[in-house]
Amino acid sequence: MKSIGIVRKTDEMGRFTLPRELRRVLNIEYKDGLEIFTENDCIILRKYQPACVFCANTKEVSQFKGKNVCEECLKNMK
């Protein structure tokens, strides 16, 4: 894990702001989804990317009957 040397305090509702420089570097835009993970005593944030329910591919994913499915799996289903 890499430290960037920035400390932010949470407000009374547990919120904090990601620094603009970090959002810019990680290409996080307004209203982008973030996935939240925990590992031991760490909180991990990752920009959300929908993945195929069959193969976990994140490229060329679309909705099929309410599920995320990639182009390759759609072809295999036909």
C-alpha positions in Angstrom: 0.0 0.0 0.0 1.3 3.5 -0.8 0.8 6.5 1.5 0.1 9.8 -0.2 0.6 11.8 3.0 -2.9 13.4 3.1 -5.1 13.1 6.3 -8.8 13.9 6.2 -11.2 14.0 9.2 -14.7 12.5 9.0 -17.7 14.7 9.8 -20.4 13.8 12.2 -22.0 11.5 9.6 -18.8 9.6 8.8 -18.2 11.4 5.5 -14.9 12.7 4.1 -13.8 14.3 0.9 -11.3 12.7 -1.5 -8.7 15.3 -2.5 -9.2 16.7 -6.0 -5.7 15.6 -7.1 -6.5 12.0 -6.1 -9.8 12.0 -7.9 -8.1 13.4 -11.0 -5.3 10.8 -11.0 -7.8 8.0 -10.5 -10.3 9.4 -13.0 -13.1 9.6 -10.5 -15.8 11.9 -11.7 -18.9 13.4 -10.0 -21.5 10.6 -9.2 -19.1 7.8 -10.1 -19.6 4.7 -8.0 -17.0 3.5 -5.5 -16.7 -0.1 -4.2 -15.8 -0.4 -0.6 -13.8 -3.4 0.7 -12.2 -4.1 4.0 -9.0 -6.1 4.6 -7.8 -6.6 8.2 -7.9 -3.0 9.6 -7.9 -1.3 6.2 -10.7 0.3 4.2 -10.1 0.0 0.4 -12.0 2.1 -2.1 -12.1 1.2 -5.8 -13.9 2.9 -8.7 -16.8 0.7 -9.6 -16.8 -1.0 -13.0 -19.6 -3.4 -13.8 -18.4 -6.9 -14.4 -19.8 -9.9 -16.3 -21.6 -12.3 -13.9 -20.2 -15.3 -15.7 -16.5 -14.5 -16.3 -15.9 -11.2 -14.4 -14.7 -9.4 -17.5 -15.1 -5.6 -17.2 -14.9 -4.8 -20.9 -17.9 -4.5 -23.3 -20.4 -5.2 -20.5 -24.1 -4.7 -21.1 -27.3 -5.5 -19.3 -29.1 -8.8 -20.2 -32.3 -9.5 -18.3 -31.1 -7.3 -15.4 -27.6 -8.9 -15.2 -24.2 -7.7 -16.4 -23.0 -9.8 -19.3 -20.0 -9.3 -21.5 -20.1 -9.5 -25.3 -18.2 -12.8 -25.4 -20.5 -14.5 -22.9 -23.5 -13.2 -24.9 -22.1 -14.8 -28.0 -21.6 -18.1 -26.1 -25.2 -18.1 -24.9 -26.6 -17.8 -28.4 
